[in-house]
């Protein structure tokens, strides 16, 4: 009984965390910005949920869950997008 209760508790905690992370990715903000500025302030970088996810994860939806190819490389301490 204790194992099932703790499993349910952990499941709901992770579901809330995952939901929050998906929400802030869709709004194109960071956790710090939400706590510092508040959720209700208008974000000029918000391009809509679909464009925000594509700018974060890429346009190929198959690679969203299994990113196998590295598209960034470091040059003199800066990350650069490789030409595809």
C-alpha positions in Angstrom: 0.0 0.0 0.0 2.8 2.4 0.8 4.6 1.6 -2.4 1.6 2.4 -4.6 0.9 5.6 -2.7 4.5 6.8 -3.1 4.4 5.8 -6.8 1.2 7.8 -7.3 2.7 10.8 -5.5 5.9 10.7 -7.6 3.9 10.4 -10.8 1.8 13.4 -10.0 4.8 15.5 -9.0 6.6 14.6 -12.3 3.4 15.2 -14.3 3.1 18.7 -12.8 6.8 19.4 -13.5 6.6 18.2 -17.1 3.4 20.2 -17.7 5.1 23.3 -16.4 8.2 22.8 -18.6 6.0 22.3 -21.7 4.0 25.4 -20.8 7.1 27.6 -20.5 8.6 26.1 -23.7 5.3 27.0 -25.5 5.5 30.5 -24.1 9.2 30.9 -25.0 10.2 32.0 -21.5 12.6 30.6 -18.8 11.8 29.7 -15.2 13.7 32.7 -14.0 11.7 35.0 -16.2 8.4 33.7 -14.9 9.5 34.1 -11.3 11.1 37.5 -11.8 8.6 39.1 -14.2 5.5 37.1 -13.6 3.4 35.1 -16.0 1.0 37.9 -17.0 3.6 40.2 -18.6 3.6 40.2 -22.4 6.6 38.4 -24.0 7.9 40.0 -27.2 9.8 36.8 -28.1 6.7 34.6 -28.1 6.1 33.4 -31.6 3.3 31.0 -30.8 3.5 27.5 -29.4 4.4 25.7 -32.6 7.1 28.2 -33.7 8.5 28.2 -30.1 8.8 24.4 -30.1 10.4 24.4 -33.5 13.0 27.1 -32.5 13.8 25.1 -29.4 13.8 21.5 -30.7 14.1 21.9 -34.5 11.6 21.4 -37.4 11.9 17.6 -37.6 9.4 16.3 -35.0 11.0 12.8 -35.0 14.1 14.4 -33.5 12.2 16.1 -30.7 12.2 12.8 -28.7 15.4 11.2 -30.1 17.9 13.9 -31.0 20.7 11.9 -32.5 22.5 14.5 -34.6 24.5 17.4 -33.0 23.8 20.6 -34.9 25.8 23.0 -32.8 29.6 23.3 -32.4 31.8 25.5 -30.3 34.2 28.0 -31.9 36.2 30.1 -29.5 33.7 29.6 -26.7 30.6 30.4 -28.7 28.0 28.0 -29.9 27.3 28.2 -33.7 24.6 26.7 -35.8 26.1 24.5 -38.5 24.9 25.0 -42.0 22.7 22.1 -43.0 
